[in-house]
């Protein structure tokens, strides 16, 4: 609520003030005690300071500063939300009971990421997450990607999914250098998008 003493506003300032606050969708109510009250969703309280009412210039300056701060904080929040989303999410879905190939798929992938993309892992640009499909906490992702067995997925910021499960299982045990090349090439491709 903005409180301005009506006796201190001449006719020109008064009309201009009414138009300004009407434009900003303020509701104006008059009180018997000689003050104008402007109500808006945001409640701002201005009262007499040292027996003087706050002038219109100070009120407008405060409103301009308030709106500027509000808009800049919203911009920063939206930018932080975009920055906090990893560029690449790598999910390795597996069951509780795992064979040697399943373990090799996860281990070689993690080792490759740590040796080639440690900086990106530390800064959360790339996130690697091994997930047990039988655990309740992972059910939402299992349902989202329709996982039924061990799967290696690369997911970009836009939600585009690349399934490297077949190549991972073909190469994880017997041709690890090829498997590492596949992982590195896929990560570089997704980072450059």
CNS distance restraints for C-alpha pairs under 8 A (distance, minus, plus):
assign (resid   1 and name CA) (resid  37 and name CA) 6.44 0.50 0.50
assign (resid   1 and name CA) (resid  38 and name CA) 5.66 0.50 0.50
assign (resid   1 and name CA) (resid  39 and name CA) 4.87 0.50 0.50
assign (resid   1 and name CA) (resid  40 and name CA) 6.73 0.50 0.50
assign (resid   1 and name CA) (resid  42 and name CA) 7.60 0.50 0.50
assign (resid   1 and name CA) (resid  43 and name CA) 4.72 0.50 0.50
assign (resid   1 and name CA) (resid  44 and name CA) 4.73 0.50 0.50
assign (resid   1 and name CA) (resid  45 and name CA) 5.30 0.50 0.50
assign (resid   1 and name CA) (resid  46 and name CA) 7.55 0.50 0.50
assign (resid   2 and name CA) (resid  36 and name CA) 7.98 0.50 0.50
assign (resid   2 and name CA) (resid  37 and name CA) 5.69 0.50 0.50
assign (resid   2 and name CA) (resid  38 and name CA) 5.21 0.50 0.50
assign (resid   2 and name CA) (resid  39 and name CA) 6.79 0.50 0.50
assign (resid   2 and name CA) (resid  43 and name CA) 7.61 0.50 0.50
assign (resid   2 and name CA) (resid  44 and name CA) 5.65 0.50 0.50
assign (resid   2 and name CA) (resid  45 and name CA) 5.41 0.50 0.50
assign (resid   2 and name CA) (resid  46 and name CA) 5.50 0.50 0.50
assign (resid   3 and name CA) (resid  35 and name CA) 6.38 0.50 0.50
assign (resid   3 and name CA) (resid  36 and name CA) 5.80 0.50 0.50
assign (resid   3 and name CA) (resid  37 and name CA) 4.97 0.50 0.50
assign (resid   3 and name CA) (resid  38 and name CA) 6.83 0.50 0.50
assign (resid   3 and name CA) (resid  45 and name CA) 6.90 0.50 0.50
assign (resid   3 and name CA) (resid  46 and name CA) 5.49 0.50 0.50
assign (resid   3 and name CA) (resid  47 and name CA) 6.22 0.50 0.50
assign (resid   4 and name CA) (resid  35 and name CA) 5.66 0.50 0.50
assign (resid   4 and name CA) (resid  36 and name CA) 5.43 0.50 0.50
assign (resid   4 and name CA) (resid  37 and name CA) 6.84 0.50 0.50
assign (resid   4 and name CA) (resid  46 and name CA) 7.53 0.50 0.50
assign (resid   4 and name CA) (resid  47 and name CA) 7.62 0.50 0.50
assign (resid   4 and name CA) (resid  53 and name CA) 6.73 0.50 0.50
assign (resid   4 and name CA) (resid  54 and name CA) 7.03 0.50 0.50
assign (resid   5 and name CA) (resid   9 and name CA) 7.42 0.50 0.50
assign (resid   5 and name CA) (resid  34 and name CA) 6.27 0.50 0.50
assign (resid   5 and name CA) (resid  35 and name CA) 4.50 0.50 0.50
assign (resid   5 and name CA) (resid  36 and name CA) 6.31 0.50 0.50
assign (resid   5 and name CA) (resid  53 and name CA) 6.32 0.50 0.50
assign (resid   6 and name CA) (resid  34 and name CA) 5.76 0.50 0.50
assign (resid   6 and name CA) (resid  35 and name CA) 5.21 0.50 0.50
assign (resid   6 and name CA) (resid  36 and name CA) 5.94 0.50 0.50
assign (resid   7 and name CA) (resid  34 and name CA) 6.87 0.50 0.50
assign (resid   7 and name CA) (resid  35 and name CA) 7.92 0.50 0.50
assign (resid   8 and name CA) (resid  53 and name CA) 7.95 0.50 0.50
assign (resid   9 and name CA) (resid  13 and name CA) 6.02 0.50 0.50
assign (resid   9 and name CA) (resid  14 and name CA) 5.74 0.50 0.50
assign (resid  10 and name CA) (resid  14 and name CA) 5.95 0.50 0.50
assign (resid  11 and name CA) (resid  15 and name CA) 6.24 0.50 0.50
assign (resid  12 and name CA) (resid  16 and name CA) 6.22 0.50 0.50
assign (resid  13 and name CA) (resid  17 and name CA) 5.89 0.50 0.50
assign (resid  14 and name CA) (resid  18 and name CA) 6.17 0.50 0.50
assign (resid  15 and name CA) (resid  19 and name CA) 6.24 0.50 0.50
assign (resid  16 and name CA) (resid  20 and name CA) 6.11 0.50 0.50
assign (resid  17 and name CA) (resid  21 and name CA) 6.19 0.50 0.50
assign (resid  18 and name CA) (resid  22 and name CA) 5.95 0.50 0.50
assign (resid  19 and name CA) (resid  23 and name CA) 5.98 0.50 0.50
assign (resid  20 and name CA) (resid  24 and name CA) 6.34 0.50 0.50
assign (resid  21 and name CA) (resid  25 and name CA) 6.19 0.50 0.50
assign (resid  21 and name CA) (resid  26 and name CA) 5.19 0.50 0.50
assign (resid  21 and name CA) (resid  27 and name CA) 7.76 0.50 0.50
assign (resid  21 and name CA) (resid  38 and name CA) 7.51 0.50 0.50
assign (resid  22 and name CA) (resid  26 and name CA) 5.53 0.50 0.50
assign (resid  22 and name CA) (resid  27 and name CA) 7.20 0.50 0.50
assign (resid  25 and name CA) (resid  40 and name CA) 7.37 0.50 0.50
assign (resid  26 and name CA) (resid  38 and name CA) 5.86 0.50 0.50
assign (resid  26 and name CA) (resid  39 and name CA) 5.46 0.50 0.50
assign (resid  26 and name CA) (resid  40 and name CA) 5.19 0.50 0.50
assign (resid  27 and name CA) (resid  38 and name CA) 5.64 0.50 0.50
assign (resid  27 and name CA) (resid  39 and name CA) 5.14 0.50 0.50
assign (resid  27 and name CA) (resid  40 and name CA) 6.66 0.50 0.50
assign (resid  28 and name CA) (resid  36 and name CA) 7.21 0.50 0.50
assign (resid  28 and name CA) (resid  37 and name CA) 5.87 0.50 0.50
assign (resid  28 and name CA) (resid  38 and name CA) 4.73 0.50 0.50
assign (resid  28 and name CA) (resid  39 and name CA) 6.47 0.50 0.50
assign (resid  29 and name CA) (resid  36 and name CA) 6.40 0.50 0.50
assign (resid  29 and name CA) (resid  37 and name CA) 5.39 0.50 0.50
assign (resid  29 and name CA) (resid  38 and name CA) 6.57 0.50 0.50
assign (resid  29 and name CA) (resid  39 and name CA) 7.95 0.50 0.50
assign (resid  30 and name CA) (resid  34 and name CA) 7.82 0.50 0.50
assign (resid  30 and name CA) (resid  35 and name CA) 6.72 0.50 0.50
assign (resid  30 and name CA) (resid  36 and name CA) 5.12 0.50 0.50
assign (resid  30 and name CA) (resid  37 and name CA) 6.25 0.50 0.50
assign (resid  31 and name CA) (resid  35 and name CA) 5.89 0.50 0.50
assign (resid  31 and name CA) (resid  36 and name CA) 6.47 0.50 0.50
assign (resid  31 and name CA) (resid  37 and name CA) 7.46 0.50 0.50
assign (resid  39 and name CA) (resid  43 and name CA) 7.10 0.50 0.50
assign (resid  46 and name CA) (resid  54 and name CA) 7.30 0.50 0.50
assign (resid  47 and name CA) (resid  53 and name CA) 6.78 0.50 0.50
assign (resid  47 and name CA) (resid  54 and name CA) 7.28 0.50 0.50
assign (resid  48 and name CA) (resid  52 and name CA) 5.39 0.50 0.50
assign (resid  48 and name CA) (resid  53 and name CA) 4.54 0.50 0.50
assign (resid  48 and name CA) (resid  54 and name CA) 6.48 0.50 0.50
assign (resid  49 and name CA) (resid  53 and name CA) 6.23 0.50 0.50
assign (resid  49 and name CA) (resid  54 and name CA) 7.06 0.50 0.50
assign (resid  54 and name CA) (resid  58 and name CA) 6.48 0.50 0.50
assign (resid  54 and name CA) (resid  59 and name CA) 6.91 0.50 0.50
assign (resid  55 and name CA) (resid  59 and name CA) 6.39 0.50 0.50
assign (resid  56 and name CA) (resid  60 and name CA) 6.10 0.50 0.50
assign (resid  57 and name CA) (resid  61 and name CA) 5.99 0.50 0.50
assign (resid  58 and name CA) (resid  62 and name CA) 6.05 0.50 0.50
assign (resid  59 and name CA) (resid  63 and name CA) 6.24 0.50 0.50
assign (resid  60 and name CA) (resid  64 and name CA) 6.09 0.50 0.50
assign (resid  61 and name CA) (resid  65 and name CA) 6.16 0.50 0.50
assign (resid  62 and name CA) (resid  66 and name CA) 5.98 0.50 0.50
assign (resid  63 and name CA) (resid  67 and name CA) 6.09 0.50 0.50
assign (resid  64 and name CA) (resid  68 and name CA) 6.07 0.50 0.50
assign (resid  65 and name CA) (resid  69 and name CA) 6.09 0.50 0.50
assign (resid  66 and name CA) (resid  70 and name CA) 6.09 0.50 0.50
assign (resid  67 and name CA) (resid  71 and name CA) 6.12 0.50 0.50
assign (resid  68 and name CA) (resid  72 and name CA) 6.17 0.50 0.50
assign (resid  69 and name CA) (resid  73 and name CA) 6.11 0.50 0.50
assign (resid  70 and name CA) (resid  74 and name CA) 6.35 0.50 0.50
assign (resid  71 and name CA) (resid  75 and name CA) 6.32 0.50 0.50
assign (resid  72 and name CA) (resid  76 and name CA) 6.26 0.50 0.50
assign (resid  73 and name CA) (resid  77 and name CA) 6.12 0.50 0.50
assign (resid  74 and name CA) (resid  78 and name CA) 6.25 0.50 0.50
assign (resid  75 and name CA) (resid  79 and name CA) 6.15 0.50 0.50
assign (resid  76 and name CA) (resid  80 and name CA) 6.00 0.50 0.50
assign (resid  77 and name CA) (resid  81 and name CA) 6.18 0.50 0.50
assign (resid  78 and name CA) (resid  82 and name CA) 6.37 0.50 0.50
assign (resid  79 and name CA) (resid  83 and name CA) 6.14 0.50 0.50
assign (resid  80 and name CA) (resid  84 and name CA) 5.94 0.50 0.50
assign (resid  81 and name CA) (resid  85 and name CA) 6.74 0.50 0.50
assign (resid  85 and name CA) (resid 125 and name CA) 7.81 0.50 0.50
assign (resid  85 and name CA) (resid 157 and name CA) 6.99 0.50 0.50
assign (resid  86 and name CA) (resid 124 and name CA) 5.83 0.50 0.50
assign (resid  86 and name CA) (resid 125 and name CA) 4.61 0.50 0.50
assign (resid  86 and name CA) (resid 126 and name CA) 5.79 0.50 0.50
assign (resid  86 and name CA) (resid 127 and name CA) 6.60 0.50 0.50
assign (resid  86 and name CA) (resid 156 and name CA) 8.00 0.50 0.50
assign (resid  86 and name CA) (resid 157 and name CA) 6.70 0.50 0.50
assign (resid  87 and name CA) (resid 125 and name CA) 5.12 0.50 0.50
assign (resid  87 and name CA) (resid 126 and name CA) 6.08 0.50 0.50
assign (resid  87 and name CA) (resid 156 and name CA) 5.72 0.50 0.50
assign (resid  87 and name CA) (resid 157 and name CA) 5.13 0.50 0.50
assign (resid  87 and name CA) (resid 190 and name CA) 7.91 0.50 0.50
assign (resid  87 and name CA) (resid 191 and name CA) 7.01 0.50 0.50
assign (resid  88 and name CA) (resid 125 and name CA) 6.41 0.50 0.50
assign (resid  88 and name CA) (resid 126 and name CA) 4.80 0.50 0.50
assign (resid  88 and name CA) (resid 127 and name CA) 6.37 0.50 0.50
assign (resid  88 and name CA) (resid 154 and name CA) 6.74 0.50 0.50
assign (resid  88 and name CA) (resid 155 and name CA) 5.69 0.50 0.50
assign (resid  88 and name CA) (resid 156 and name CA) 4.73 0.50 0.50
assign (resid  88 and name CA) (resid 157 and name CA) 6.45 0.50 0.50
assign (resid  88 and name CA) (resid 187 and name CA) 7.67 0.50 0.50
assign (resid  88 and name CA) (resid 190 and name CA) 7.08 0.50 0.50
assign (resid  88 and name CA) (resid 191 and name CA) 7.48 0.50 0.50
assign (resid  89 and name CA) (resid 126 and name CA) 5.87 0.50 0.50
assign (resid  89 and name CA) (resid 127 and name CA) 4.85 0.50 0.50
assign (resid  89 and name CA) (resid 128 and name CA) 6.09 0.50 0.50
assign (resid  89 and name CA) (resid 129 and name CA) 7.64 0.50 0.50
assign (resid  89 and name CA) (resid 154 and name CA) 5.89 0.50 0.50
assign (resid  89 and name CA) (resid 155 and name CA) 5.09 0.50 0.50
assign (resid  89 and name CA) (resid 156 and name CA) 6.41 0.50 0.50
assign (resid  90 and name CA) (resid 126 and name CA) 7.47 0.50 0.50
assign (resid  90 and name CA) (resid 127 and name CA) 6.03 0.50 0.50
assign (resid  90 and name CA) (resid 128 and name CA) 4.71 0.50 0.50
assign (resid  90 and name CA) (resid 129 and name CA) 6.16 0.50 0.50
assign (resid  90 and name CA) (resid 152 and name CA) 7.29 0.50 0.50
assign (resid  90 and name CA) (resid 153 and name CA) 5.68 0.50 0.50
assign (resid  90 and name CA) (resid 154 and name CA) 4.58 0.50 0.50
assign (resid  90 and name CA) (resid 155 and name CA) 6.26 0.50 0.50
assign (resid  91 and name CA) (resid 128 and name CA) 6.07 0.50 0.50
assign (resid  91 and name CA) (resid 129 and name CA) 4.97 0.50 0.50
assign (resid  91 and name CA) (resid 130 and name CA) 5.79 0.50 0.50
assign (resid  91 and name CA) (resid 131 and name CA) 6.92 0.50 0.50
assign (resid  91 and name CA) (resid 151 and name CA) 7.83 0.50 0.50
assign (resid  91 and name CA) (resid 152 and name CA) 5.84 0.50 0.50
assign (resid  91 and name CA) (resid 153 and name CA) 5.17 0.50 0.50
assign (resid  91 and name CA) (resid 154 and name CA) 6.54 0.50 0.50
assign (resid  91 and name CA) (resid 155 and name CA) 7.97 0.50 0.50
assign (resid  92 and name CA) (resid 106 and name CA) 6.59 0.50 0.50
assign (resid  92 and name CA) (resid 128 and name CA) 7.80 0.50 0.50
assign (resid  92 and name CA) (resid 129 and name CA) 6.26 0.50 0.50
assign (resid  92 and name CA) (resid 130 and name CA) 4.56 0.50 0.50
assign (resid  92 and name CA) (resid 131 and name CA) 6.02 0.50 0.50
assign (resid  92 and name CA) (resid 150 and name CA) 7.26 0.50 0.50
assign (resid  92 and name CA) (resid 151 and name CA) 5.75 0.50 0.50
assign (resid  92 and name CA) (resid 152 and name CA) 4.54 0.50 0.50
assign (resid  92 and name CA) (resid 153 and name CA) 6.44 0.50 0.50
assign (resid  93 and name CA) (resid 130 and name CA) 5.93 0.50 0.50
assign (resid  93 and name CA) (resid 131 and name CA) 4.81 0.50 0.50
assign (resid  93 and name CA) (resid 132 and name CA) 5.83 0.50 0.50
assign (resid  93 and name CA) (resid 133 and name CA) 6.06 0.50 0.50
assign (resid  93 and name CA) (resid 147 and name CA) 7.59 0.50 0.50
assign (resid  93 and name CA) (resid 149 and name CA) 7.28 0.50 0.50
assign (resid  93 and name CA) (resid 150 and name CA) 5.15 0.50 0.50
assign (resid  93 and name CA) (resid 151 and name CA) 5.03 0.50 0.50
assign (resid  93 and name CA) (resid 152 and name CA) 6.40 0.50 0.50
assign (resid  94 and name CA) (resid  98 and name CA) 7.37 0.50 0.50
assign (resid  94 and name CA) (resid 102 and name CA) 7.35 0.50 0.50
assign (resid  94 and name CA) (resid 130 and name CA) 7.40 0.50 0.50
assign (resid  94 and name CA) (resid 131 and name CA) 6.23 0.50 0.50
assign (resid  94 and name CA) (resid 132 and name CA) 5.03 0.50 0.50
assign (resid  94 and name CA) (resid 133 and name CA) 5.82 0.50 0.50
assign (resid  94 and name CA) (resid 149 and name CA) 6.43 0.50 0.50
assign (resid  94 and name CA) (resid 150 and name CA) 4.38 0.50 0.50
assign (resid  94 and name CA) (resid 151 and name CA) 6.75 0.50 0.50
assign (resid  95 and name CA) (resid 132 and name CA) 5.35 0.50 0.50
assign (resid  95 and name CA) (resid 133 and name CA) 5.58 0.50 0.50
assign (resid  95 and name CA) (resid 134 and name CA) 6.18 0.50 0.50
assign (resid  95 and name CA) (resid 149 and name CA) 6.93 0.50 0.50
assign (resid  95 and name CA) (resid 150 and name CA) 6.66 0.50 0.50
assign (resid  96 and name CA) (resid 132 and name CA) 6.32 0.50 0.50
assign (resid  96 and name CA) (resid 133 and name CA) 7.83 0.50 0.50
assign (resid  96 and name CA) (resid 134 and name CA) 6.83 0.50 0.50
assign (resid  98 and name CA) (resid 102 and name CA) 5.78 0.50 0.50
assign (resid  98 and name CA) (resid 103 and name CA) 6.58 0.50 0.50
assign (resid  99 and name CA) (resid 103 and name CA) 6.43 0.50 0.50
assign (resid 100 and name CA) (resid 104 and name CA) 6.08 0.50 0.50
assign (resid 100 and name CA) (resid 173 and name CA) 7.95 0.50 0.50
assign (resid 101 and name CA) (resid 105 and name CA) 6.10 0.50 0.50
assign (resid 101 and name CA) (resid 169 and name CA) 6.49 0.50 0.50
assign (resid 101 and name CA) (resid 172 and name CA) 6.43 0.50 0.50
assign (resid 101 and name CA) (resid 173 and name CA) 6.07 0.50 0.50
assign (resid 102 and name CA) (resid 106 and name CA) 6.63 0.50 0.50
assign (resid 102 and name CA) (resid 150 and name CA) 7.15 0.50 0.50
assign (resid 102 and name CA) (resid 169 and name CA) 7.47 0.50 0.50
assign (resid 103 and name CA) (resid 107 and name CA) 6.08 0.50 0.50
assign (resid 104 and name CA) (resid 108 and name CA) 5.70 0.50 0.50
assign (resid 104 and name CA) (resid 172 and name CA) 5.54 0.50 0.50
assign (resid 104 and name CA) (resid 173 and name CA) 6.17 0.50 0.50
assign (resid 105 and name CA) (resid 109 and name CA) 6.10 0.50 0.50
assign (resid 105 and name CA) (resid 168 and name CA) 5.90 0.50 0.50
assign (resid 105 and name CA) (resid 169 and name CA) 6.62 0.50 0.50
assign (resid 105 and name CA) (resid 172 and name CA) 5.21 0.50 0.50
assign (resid 105 and name CA) (resid 173 and name CA) 7.83 0.50 0.50
assign (resid 106 and name CA) (resid 110 and name CA) 6.13 0.50 0.50
assign (resid 106 and name CA) (resid 130 and name CA) 7.26 0.50 0.50
assign (resid 107 and name CA) (resid 111 and name CA) 6.03 0.50 0.50
assign (resid 108 and name CA) (resid 112 and name CA) 5.98 0.50 0.50
assign (resid 108 and name CA) (resid 172 and name CA) 6.90 0.50 0.50
assign (resid 108 and name CA) (resid 176 and name CA) 7.29 0.50 0.50
assign (resid 108 and name CA) (resid 179 and name CA) 7.98 0.50 0.50
assign (resid 108 and name CA) (resid 180 and name CA) 7.24 0.50 0.50
assign (resid 109 and name CA) (resid 113 and name CA) 6.21 0.50 0.50
assign (resid 109 and name CA) (resid 180 and name CA) 7.05 0.50 0.50
assign (resid 109 and name CA) (resid 183 and name CA) 7.03 0.50 0.50
assign (resid 110 and name CA) (resid 114 and name CA) 6.10 0.50 0.50
assign (resid 110 and name CA) (resid 128 and name CA) 7.38 0.50 0.50
assign (resid 111 and name CA) (resid 115 and name CA) 6.07 0.50 0.50
assign (resid 112 and name CA) (resid 116 and name CA) 5.91 0.50 0.50
assign (resid 112 and name CA) (resid 117 and name CA) 7.76 0.50 0.50
assign (resid 112 and name CA) (resid 180 and name CA) 6.05 0.50 0.50
assign (resid 112 and name CA) (resid 183 and name CA) 7.48 0.50 0.50
assign (resid 112 and name CA) (resid 184 and name CA) 7.53 0.50 0.50
assign (resid 113 and name CA) (resid 117 and name CA) 5.07 0.50 0.50
assign (resid 113 and name CA) (resid 118 and name CA) 6.51 0.50 0.50
assign (resid 113 and name CA) (resid 121 and name CA) 7.65 0.50 0.50
assign (resid 113 and name CA) (resid 184 and name CA) 7.78 0.50 0.50
assign (resid 114 and name CA) (resid 118 and name CA) 4.69 0.50 0.50
assign (resid 114 and name CA) (resid 121 and name CA) 7.37 0.50 0.50
assign (resid 116 and name CA) (resid 184 and name CA) 7.51 0.50 0.50
assign (resid 117 and name CA) (resid 121 and name CA) 6.27 0.50 0.50
assign (resid 118 and name CA) (resid 122 and name CA) 6.11 0.50 0.50
assign (resid 119 and name CA) (resid 123 and name CA) 6.24 0.50 0.50
assign (resid 120 and name CA) (resid 124 and name CA) 5.99 0.50 0.50
assign (resid 120 and name CA) (resid 125 and name CA) 4.99 0.50 0.50
assign (resid 120 and name CA) (resid 126 and name CA) 5.50 0.50 0.50
assign (resid 121 and name CA) (resid 125 and name CA) 6.12 0.50 0.50
assign (resid 121 and name CA) (resid 126 and name CA) 4.97 0.50 0.50
assign (resid 121 and name CA) (resid 127 and name CA) 6.10 0.50 0.50
assign (resid 121 and name CA) (resid 128 and name CA) 7.89 0.50 0.50
assign (resid 131 and name CA) (resid 138 and name CA) 6.66 0.50 0.50
assign (resid 132 and name CA) (resid 138 and name CA) 6.92 0.50 0.50
assign (resid 133 and name CA) (resid 138 and name CA) 6.27 0.50 0.50
assign (resid 133 and name CA) (resid 139 and name CA) 6.83 0.50 0.50
assign (resid 133 and name CA) (resid 142 and name CA) 6.29 0.50 0.50
assign (resid 133 and name CA) (resid 147 and name CA) 7.62 0.50 0.50
assign (resid 133 and name CA) (resid 148 and name CA) 7.82 0.50 0.50
assign (resid 133 and name CA) (resid 149 and name CA) 7.76 0.50 0.50
assign (resid 134 and name CA) (resid 138 and name CA) 7.65 0.50 0.50
assign (resid 134 and name CA) (resid 139 and name CA) 7.69 0.50 0.50
assign (resid 135 and name CA) (resid 139 and name CA) 6.88 0.50 0.50
assign (resid 138 and name CA) (resid 142 and name CA) 6.24 0.50 0.50
assign (resid 139 and name CA) (resid 143 and name CA) 6.03 0.50 0.50
assign (resid 140 and name CA) (resid 144 and name CA) 6.01 0.50 0.50
assign (resid 141 and name CA) (resid 145 and name CA) 6.10 0.50 0.50
assign (resid 142 and name CA) (resid 146 and name CA) 5.66 0.50 0.50
assign (resid 142 and name CA) (resid 147 and name CA) 5.05 0.50 0.50
assign (resid 142 and name CA) (resid 148 and name CA) 7.77 0.50 0.50
assign (resid 143 and name CA) (resid 147 and name CA) 6.60 0.50 0.50
assign (resid 147 and name CA) (resid 151 and name CA) 7.14 0.50 0.50
assign (resid 150 and name CA) (resid 165 and name CA) 7.61 0.50 0.50
assign (resid 151 and name CA) (resid 163 and name CA) 7.43 0.50 0.50
assign (resid 151 and name CA) (resid 164 and name CA) 7.66 0.50 0.50
assign (resid 151 and name CA) (resid 165 and name CA) 5.13 0.50 0.50
assign (resid 152 and name CA) (resid 163 and name CA) 5.98 0.50 0.50
assign (resid 152 and name CA) (resid 164 and name CA) 5.49 0.50 0.50
assign (resid 152 and name CA) (resid 165 and name CA) 4.80 0.50 0.50
assign (resid 152 and name CA) (resid 168 and name CA) 7.44 0.50 0.50
assign (resid 153 and name CA) (resid 161 and name CA) 6.52 0.50 0.50
assign (resid 153 and name CA) (resid 162 and name CA) 5.69 0.50 0.50
assign (resid 153 and name CA) (resid 163 and name CA) 4.69 0.50 0.50
assign (resid 153 and name CA) (resid 164 and name CA) 6.16 0.50 0.50
assign (resid 153 and name CA) (resid 165 and name CA) 7.24 0.50 0.50
assign (resid 154 and name CA) (resid 161 and name CA) 5.74 0.50 0.50
assign (resid 154 and name CA) (resid 162 and name CA) 5.07 0.50 0.50
assign (resid 154 and name CA) (resid 163 and name CA) 6.46 0.50 0.50
assign (resid 154 and name CA) (resid 164 and name CA) 7.58 0.50 0.50
assign (resid 155 and name CA) (resid 159 and name CA) 5.76 0.50 0.50
assign (resid 155 and name CA) (resid 160 and name CA) 5.57 0.50 0.50
assign (resid 155 and name CA) (resid 161 and name CA) 4.58 0.50 0.50
assign (resid 155 and name CA) (resid 162 and name CA) 6.41 0.50 0.50
assign (resid 156 and name CA) (resid 160 and name CA) 5.48 0.50 0.50
assign (resid 156 and name CA) (resid 161 and name CA) 6.80 0.50 0.50
assign (resid 156 and name CA) (resid 190 and name CA) 6.78 0.50 0.50
assign (resid 164 and name CA) (resid 168 and name CA) 6.00 0.50 0.50
assign (resid 165 and name CA) (resid 169 and name CA) 6.14 0.50 0.50
assign (resid 166 and name CA) (resid 170 and name CA) 6.14 0.50 0.50
assign (resid 167 and name CA) (resid 171 and name CA) 6.18 0.50 0.50
assign (resid 167 and name CA) (resid 179 and name CA) 7.11 0.50 0.50
assign (resid 167 and name CA) (resid 182 and name CA) 7.97 0.50 0.50
assign (resid 168 and name CA) (resid 172 and name CA) 5.45 0.50 0.50
assign (resid 168 and name CA) (resid 179 and name CA) 6.18 0.50 0.50
assign (resid 169 and name CA) (resid 173 and name CA) 7.77 0.50 0.50
assign (resid 170 and name CA) (resid 174 and name CA) 7.84 0.50 0.50
assign (resid 170 and name CA) (resid 175 and name CA) 7.89 0.50 0.50
assign (resid 171 and name CA) (resid 175 and name CA) 4.56 0.50 0.50
assign (resid 171 and name CA) (resid 176 and name CA) 5.71 0.50 0.50
assign (resid 171 and name CA) (resid 178 and name CA) 6.57 0.50 0.50
assign (resid 171 and name CA) (resid 179 and name CA) 5.33 0.50 0.50
assign (resid 172 and name CA) (resid 176 and name CA) 5.18 0.50 0.50
assign (resid 172 and name CA) (resid 179 and name CA) 6.00 0.50 0.50
assign (resid 175 and name CA) (resid 179 and name CA) 6.49 0.50 0.50
assign (resid 176 and name CA) (resid 180 and name CA) 6.07 0.50 0.50
assign (resid 177 and name CA) (resid 181 and name CA) 6.28 0.50 0.50
assign (resid 178 and name CA) (resid 182 and name CA) 6.27 0.50 0.50
assign (resid 179 and name CA) (resid 183 and name CA) 6.37 0.50 0.50
assign (resid 180 and name CA) (resid 184 and name CA) 6.14 0.50 0.50
assign (resid 181 and name CA) (resid 185 and name CA) 5.96 0.50 0.50
assign (resid 182 and name CA) (resid 186 and name CA) 6.11 0.50 0.50
assign (resid 183 and name CA) (resid 187 and name CA) 6.17 0.50 0.50
assign (resid 184 and name CA) (resid 188 and name CA) 6.11 0.50 0.50
assign (resid 185 and name CA) (resid 189 and name CA) 6.04 0.50 0.50
assign (resid 186 and name CA) (resid 190 and name CA) 6.23 0.50 0.50
assign (resid 187 and name CA) (resid 191 and name CA) 6.03 0.50 0.50
assign (resid 188 and name CA) (resid 192 and name CA) 6.17 0.50 0.50
assign (resid 189 and name CA) (resid 193 and name CA) 6.62 0.50 0.50
